[in-house]
């Protein structure tokens, strides 16, 4: 709907001047003299441009004037220009504001005329607004972001007729972990169109530790998910290895000390026993030598076993889950046998 440009007249300037006569209830605070003077200048320039047919330039002037000082005359002309530019939704909303505004009994005649004319423009423009129904599936509703021509669309408006200007529009939907989906649609004046978008999981999306990849698909099927660490998992548990090293180290020290003592006893016996015949007084040294040799052998064997077991446990250590209440604590103990030794225990 293109409204024919009107010739600039004294009436046009009169209703711009009427802006200064009354304050609208919509104004939150009393404007300054500078704001009023600026609104007057911008309003006159906006009307001049609108009546010359240049609504594109007039809109910026009228919007600025309305922000500085509200008046039905300014807002009515702004809505008219927006409709002429194809911005039917914004234009009709401004015209609706003019129509719904309650004017005081002594309102200037230009205000009354602007309200009457806004009603006439609204009756013609409003039926031309189209409706765009957007449907998005494939991802949780609370994760989806949608836009129409770059403007955000609340998910609450999905699957309902959203008032939209006629013409070409680009609809886009995105969600973290999914590929973006886009569609173009041409909406004819006064008609309704539907756009359906399906978000597909993005296999290349990077997910932070502890999160899962999208799995829910339309129809209840599941897609591949990324591997995530189990909750309660721990770093490699090398405590058993350290216990084995400790036990082996202590045993090795005992074995070494016993061995040194056994060598000293053997040296004394070599001096006392001639031709390997020992006097009766050397019996205690012979018993001590046997005991110390046995302890040394066992200690060194346990030390070697501890080193081997500790090395194996250290290399093969891995993370585990958190212990449940009542789990058995770490237990480790050396064992001795005839001609053999080792480290045994329970490692949780």
SVG drawing of the C-alpha trace seen along z (x, -y; Angstrom):
<svg xmlns="http://www.w3.org/2000/svg" viewBox="-13 -28 107 109">
<polyline fill="none" stroke="black" stroke-width="0.4" points="0.0,0.0 1.7,-3.2 0.1,-6.3 0.3,-9.2 2.6,-12.0 0.8,-15.0 1.8,-18.5 3.5,-20.4 1.1,-22.8 0.6,-25.1 -1.5,-22.4 1.5,-20.0 3.7,-22.6 0.8,-23.3 0.5,-19.8 4.3,-19.7 4.0,-22.9 1.2,-21.3 3.8,-18.9 4.9,-21.7 1.4,-22.4 0.7,-19.3 2.7,-16.8 1.7,-13.1 1.1,-10.9 3.6,-8.5 6.5,-10.9 8.3,-9.6 9.8,-13.0 9.4,-16.6 11.6,-17.3 14.1,-20.1 13.7,-23.2 16.5,-21.9 14.7,-18.6 11.5,-20.4 13.3,-22.6 15.1,-19.6 11.9,-17.7 10.3,-20.6 13.1,-20.8 13.3,-17.1 9.5,-16.8 9.3,-19.5 12.2,-18.0 10.6,-14.5 7.2,-15.7 8.9,-17.6 10.7,-14.5 7.7,-12.3 5.5,-14.6 8.2,-14.7 8.0,-10.8 11.3,-10.1 10.1,-8.0 13.5,-6.3 15.1,-9.6 11.9,-10.8 11.8,-7.7 15.1,-8.5 14.0,-12.1 10.6,-11.1 11.9,-8.4 14.4,-10.8 11.7,-13.4 9.4,-10.8 12.1,-9.7 12.7,-13.3 9.0,-14.3 6.0,-12.1 3.1,-13.5 0.3,-11.7 1.1,-13.7 4.8,-12.5 4.0,-8.9 1.1,-8.8 3.4,-10.0 6.2,-7.6 3.8,-4.7 2.7,-5.8 6.2,-5.9 7.1,-2.5 4.1,-0.9 5.1,-2.5 8.6,-1.1 7.2,2.5 7.7,2.5 4.1,3.3 4.5,4.9 6.4,1.9 4.2,-0.6 0.9,0.8 2.0,1.1 2.8,-2.7 -0.5,-3.4 -2.2,-1.3 -0.6,-3.3 -2.0,-6.5 -5.5,-5.0 -5.5,-3.7 -4.1,-6.9 -6.6,-8.9 -6.6,-12.5 -7.5,-15.3 -10.8,-17.1 -8.9,-20.2 -6.4,-18.3 -5.2,-20.3 -7.1,-19.7 -4.0,-18.2 -3.8,-15.5 -7.4,-14.6 -6.9,-14.5 -3.8,-12.3 -5.7,-9.8 -8.5,-9.6 -6.1,-9.2 -4.1,-6.5 -7.3,-4.5 -7.9,-4.7 -4.3,-3.7 -4.5,-0.8 -7.6,0.6 -5.9,0.8 -2.4,2.0 -3.2,4.5 -4.8,7.2 -1.6,7.2 0.6,8.5 1.7,12.1 2.2,14.9 5.3,17.1 5.0,20.4 8.4,21.8 8.9,25.4 12.3,26.8 13.1,30.3 16.2,32.5 17.4,30.7 16.0,29.8 13.8,26.8 15.6,24.9 18.9,25.2 17.6,23.8 18.2,20.3 16.3,19.1 16.4,15.9 14.4,14.4 16.6,12.0 19.0,11.9 16.3,10.9 15.9,13.4 12.6,15.4 11.6,16.7 11.0,20.4 7.6,19.6 6.6,18.5 7.5,21.8 4.6,23.5 2.4,20.4 1.7,17.7 4.3,14.9 3.2,11.6 5.8,10.9 6.3,8.4 5.6,9.7 8.6,10.5 11.7,12.7 13.0,13.9 15.9,16.1 15.1,18.4 18.0,19.9 18.1,22.2 21.2,23.2 22.0,25.3 25.3,26.2 26.5,29.5 24.3,29.4 24.8,28.2 23.0,24.9 19.8,25.2 18.6,22.4 15.7,21.9 14.5,19.0 10.8,18.3 8.8,15.7 5.8,14.5 3.0,13.0 0.9,10.2 -1.9,11.4 -0.8,15.1 0.7,17.6 3.7,19.8 5.5,22.5 9.2,23.2 10.4,26.6 14.0,27.0 15.8,30.1 19.0,29.8 21.4,32.6 24.2,33.5 27.6,32.2 30.2,35.0 33.0,32.4 31.7,30.4 34.0,30.2 32.4,30.9 33.9,30.0 34.9,32.8 31.9,34.1 29.4,33.3 27.7,35.5 27.1,35.1 23.5,34.6 21.7,37.9 18.0,37.2 16.7,37.2 13.3,36.7 11.2,39.9 13.2,40.9 16.3,42.4 19.7,41.8 22.9,40.6 26.5,41.2 27.7,39.8 31.2,38.7 33.1,40.7 33.2,39.0 35.1,39.9 33.1,41.8 32.1,39.7 34.3,40.5 37.2,41.7 40.7,41.1 44.2,40.6 46.5,43.7 46.7,45.4 50.4,46.1 50.1,46.6 50.5,50.4 53.7,49.9 55.1,47.6 54.2,50.1 56.0,52.9 59.1,50.7 59.0,49.9 58.7,53.5 61.4,54.6 63.7,51.8 63.4,52.7 64.0,56.4 67.0,55.6 68.6,53.5 68.0,56.3 69.4,58.9 72.5,56.7 73.2,56.1 72.7,59.8 75.0,60.7 77.8,58.4 77.4,59.8 77.5,63.4 80.8,62.5 82.3,61.2 81.3,64.4 82.7,66.6 86.0,64.8 86.2,65.4 85.4,69.1 88.1,69.4 90.7,68.3 89.3,70.5 88.8,73.7 92.0,75.4 91.6,77.7 87.8,77.0 87.8,78.6 86.2,76.2 86.4,76.2 83.3,76.6 83.5,73.0 82.7,72.0 79.3,73.7 77.4,70.4 79.3,68.7 78.4,71.5 74.7,71.2 74.8,67.4 76.5,67.8 73.7,70.1 71.0,67.8 72.5,64.7 73.1,66.3 69.5,67.5 68.2,64.0 70.5,62.4 69.3,64.7 65.7,64.2 66.0,60.4 67.8,60.0 65.2,62.3 62.3,60.3 64.0,57.0 64.4,58.3 60.7,59.5 59.6,56.1 61.5,54.3 60.0,56.5 56.4,56.3 56.7,52.6 57.9,52.0 55.0,54.0 52.4,52.2 53.9,48.8 53.8,49.5 50.4,51.0 48.7,48.5 45.5,47.1 42.6,44.9 39.7,46.4 36.4,45.4 35.9,43.9 35.8,46.4 32.4,47.4 31.8,47.1 33.3,50.2 35.9,50.9 39.0,52.8 42.1,50.7 45.4,51.4 47.2,54.4 50.7,55.7 53.0,58.2 56.1,60.2 56.1,63.9 58.9,66.4 59.2,70.0 61.7,72.7 64.0,71.5 61.6,68.8 60.2,65.3 57.8,62.7 55.3,59.9 51.6,60.6 48.5,58.7 45.3,57.0 45.5,53.8 42.1,51.9"/>
</svg>
